[in-house]
């Protein structure tokens, strides 16, 4: 409702409609809803890395993609810039989720602010359980660096976004 009202009141309704379509797609069955469905269907089951990455792509990455792509569209970015931003957002989402899996096994409830080892207690297969802690940490660093390099390829200075990615990778919460 909020998005459709914004489209109706927008100075550039076509761009607003495109942004709304991206958000709808990334939230729907081919995005967050679909990822959550696959996640719930596989509760208590062993999953392979492809399934885990599928879930991460559809849940966490899709959420970040929706926000960043919609913002890019509304700011007048070119299609090439939007494609780059989608790639950046996907990498941020994947790195964020792997870091979340890492924190579940390395942090404490006091630091994290939520129960730790919940994935293990719920017999949930994670990136860390399949790839190990060391590889997970290296992959977070590598994927985040790819995102930062792509950010630097965009026009203008994007220091805030670079710093945000770096903070997400090294976060302890």
C-alpha positions in Angstrom: 0.0 0.0 0.0 2.8 2.4 0.9 4.7 1.6 -2.2 1.7 1.9 -4.5 0.7 5.2 -3.0 4.3 6.4 -3.5 4.1 5.4 -7.2 0.9 7.3 -7.6 2.4 10.5 -6.1 5.9 10.2 -7.6 7.4 12.8 -9.9 8.7 9.9 -12.0 6.0 7.1 -11.6 7.9 4.7 -14.0 11.0 4.7 -11.8 8.9 4.4 -8.7 7.0 1.5 -10.3 10.3 -0.2 -11.3 11.6 0.1 -7.7 8.3 -1.3 -6.4 8.6 -4.2 -8.7 12.1 -5.0 -7.5 11.0 -4.9 -3.9 8.0 -7.1 -4.6 10.1 -9.7 -6.5 12.8 -9.8 -3.9 10.2 -10.2 -1.1 8.1 -12.8 -2.9 8.3 -16.4 -3.8 11.5 -15.9 -5.8 13.0 -13.9 -2.9 12.6 -13.8 0.9 9.3 -15.8 1.1 10.8 -18.5 -1.2 14.0 -18.6 0.8 12.1 -18.9 4.1 10.0 -21.7 2.7 13.1 -23.7 1.7 14.6 -23.0 5.1 11.5 -24.2 7.0 11.1 -27.3 4.7 14.7 -28.3 5.5 14.5 -27.7 9.3 16.2 -30.6 11.1 17.5 -32.0 7.9 21.1 -32.0 6.7 21.6 -29.6 3.8 24.3 -29.3 1.2 26.2 -26.1 0.5 24.1 -25.4 -2.6 20.9 -25.5 -0.6 22.4 -23.2 2.1 23.6 -20.8 -0.5 20.2 -20.9 -2.2 18.5 -19.9 1.1 21.1 -17.2 1.8 20.6 -15.8 -1.6 16.9 -15.7 -1.4 16.6 -14.5 2.2 19.5 -12.2 3.4 20.9 -11.2 0.0 17.4 -10.5 -1.5 16.6 -8.2 1.4 19.7 -6.1 0.8 19.3 -6.3 -3.0 15.8 -4.9 -2.7 16.9 -1.9 -0.7 20.0 -1.1 -2.8 18.5 -1.7 -6.2 15.3 0.3 -5.4 17.6 3.1 -4.2 19.7 2.9 -7.4 16.6 3.0 -9.6 15.1 6.0 -7.7 18.4 7.9 -7.9 18.5 7.5 -11.7 21.3 5.0 -11.9 22.0 3.4 -15.3 21.2 -0.2 -16.0 25.0 -1.1 -15.8 25.2 0.6 -12.4 22.0 -1.2 -11.2 23.6 -4.5 -12.3 26.8 -3.7 -10.4 24.8 -2.6 -7.3 22.8 -5.9 -7.5 26.1 -7.8 -7.5 27.4 -5.7 -4.6 24.2 -6.3 -2.6 24.3 -10.0 -3.2 27.9 -10.2 -1.9 27.0 -8.1 1.1 24.1 -10.3 1.9 26.1 -13.5 1.6 29.0 -12.2 3.6 26.6 -10.9 6.2 24.9 -14.3 6.6 28.1 -16.2 6.7 29.3 -13.8 9.4 26.0 -14.4 11.3 26.7 -18.2 11.1 30.2 -17.5 12.4 29.0 -15.4 15.3 26.5 -18.1 16.3 29.5 -20.4 17.2 32.1 -17.8 18.3 30.2 -15.1 20.2 28.4 -15.0 23.6 24.8 -14.2 24.4 26.0 -11.1 26.3 27.9 -9.7 23.2 25.5 -10.9 20.6 22.3 -10.0 22.4 20.6 -13.3 21.4 21.2 -17.0 22.2 24.3 -18.5 20.6 24.8 -22.0 19.4 21.1 -22.0 18.4 21.9 -23.4 15.0 23.7 -26.4 16.6 20.9 -26.8 19.2 18.3 -26.9 16.4 20.4 -29.3 14.4 20.6 -26.6 11.6 23.2 -27.0 8.9 25.1 -23.8 8.3 27.9 -22.5 6.2 30.2 -23.0 9.1 29.2 -26.5 9.8 29.8 -27.5 6.2 32.9 -25.4 5.4 34.5 -24.9 8.8 35.2 -21.8 10.8 38.5 -20.9 9.1 37.2 -21.2 5.5 34.0 -19.3 6.5 36.1 -16.4 7.8 38.3 -16.4 4.7 35.2 -16.4 2.5 33.6 -13.5 4.4 36.7 -11.5 3.8 37.0 -12.5 0.1 33.3 -11.9 -0.7 33.4 -8.5 1.2 36.5 -7.4 -0.7 34.7 -8.2 -4.0 31.9 -6.0 -2.9 34.2 -3.2 -2.0 36.1 -3.5 -5.3 32.8 -3.2 -7.1 31.7 -0.3 -5.0 34.9 1.5 -6.0 34.1 0.9 -9.7 30.9 2.9 -9.3 30.9 6.6 -10.1 31.5 9.1 -7.2 32.9 8.6 -3.8 31.1 5.8 -1.8 33.2 5.8 1.4 30.1 5.4 3.6 29.1 2.2 1.7 32.7 0.9 1.8 32.9 1.5 5.6 29.5 -0.1 6.1 30.6 -3.3 4.3 33.8 -3.4 6.3 31.8 -2.9 9.5 29.4 -5.7 8.6 32.3 -8.1 8.0 34.1 -7.4 11.3 31.0 -7.0 13.4 30.7 -8.9 16.7 27.0 -8.4 17.0 
